[in-house]
Amino acid sequence: MIDTQALRHNLAALKRRTGGRAQVMAVVKADAYGHGLAGVANALCGEVAMFGVANLAEGLQLRDCHVNTPVFVLSPVMPDERAAVAAAGFIPVLSDIGEARAFSVLAGSSGMEAHLAVDTGMGRAGITPGDAVEFARAAAALPGLRITGFATHLPSADEDAEFTAAQLAQFSGLSAAVRNACPSIRMSHALNSAGALVFPDHAPDLIRAGLALYGVSPLPEFQDMLQPALEWQTRVGLVRDIQAGQGISYGRTFVSGQPMRVATLAAGYADGYPRILSGRGSVVLLGGRRCAVLGRITMDQIVVDVSAVPGVRAGDSAVLLGRQGDECIPAWELAHRAETVPWEIFTGIQQRVTRLYT
Ligand SMILES: *Cc1c(COP(=O)(O)O)cnc(C)c1O
């Protein structure tokens, strides 16, 4: 269940946080962080400057949703996909003059937009800072290309404020020099969710928001500003009373010490509920109560202890992630137990799980 009102609330909260100065690129890669590309794109298309996707295929999927908002490709474009990116009018981000020359040839008579990237610390893409001005000058001179943006990416905005502040200061200086060398650049952008929350004063033109838009803060102190948009529900398939000594699930890693009432739920690791959560104190919500997951998570089913929850019946809703009554399982809780991050929990939710929008 995805609450589109929450998505819009989070967008407004980010705009407020950055003082209304910056526009927002809604990052919708990986099926909008598992929230469903079409539903999210349609909920936000009137209110964001751009959508950010990882690659050509995701951009084309977005076009199939009939949204006309500009599409920005966040990852390096494969050489054999450059022509299609140019033809679709997507905006690539270029890391070297070779890429720029290739797009210049493909841009055609109407030309195409592109941004330039500088690597200020992420180590993944972008020109080295010392070569940025020369790169901008050379790219600006290429026919067919309209260089409209200058970008960098932050590796530690939620973990290392000192490093990030230095990075942003460097980017700010480079940005001025690069825009001087390439006057067609009208937007500089560096901030992801954590960056926008922690360093809102460094959002000159555009922020690239993913996780926070979906209502999860990379840092706990900003969670109150946001509303989680996703609630992951499954249903009870069976309720059973078991005797003491009954093993549960593969490997019989859990054996009941006393008679219990258990519910079998219709979700498993093939839905994206991480198998690593087995035997790690994981809980689900049933009847507004936290119920322990028993034994190993299987492909399609998990068994939970409902001894303390009266009246549980087949067909009842269970919440794997999100709120039920007064209880809540935040994405961070699952992520910590699974030794990962909310980004991976969300993008792990498989297509078998139906997305519904309210
Ligand atoms: C995924 C991505 C983002 C969004 O990051 P969040 O932390 O989810 O806000 C921003 N910029 C780039 C380059 C990305 O790849």
The ligand as a Gaussian input file, in Angstrom:
#p B3LYP/6-31G(d) Opt

LIG

0 1
 C       20.235000       7.128000      -6.062000
 C       20.856000       8.459000      -6.212000
 C       20.359000       9.562000      -5.505000
 C       19.264000       9.446000      -4.458000
 O       19.824000       9.069000      -3.220000
 P       18.952000       9.053000      -1.879000
 O       19.957000       8.842000      -0.817000
 O       17.999000       7.894000      -1.982000
 O       18.251000      10.346000      -1.795000
 C       20.918000      10.804000      -5.758000
 N       21.941000      10.953000      -6.645000
 C       22.449000       9.906000      -7.321000
 C       23.569000      10.135000      -8.271000
 C       21.937000       8.627000      -7.120000
 O       22.464000       7.602000      -7.784000

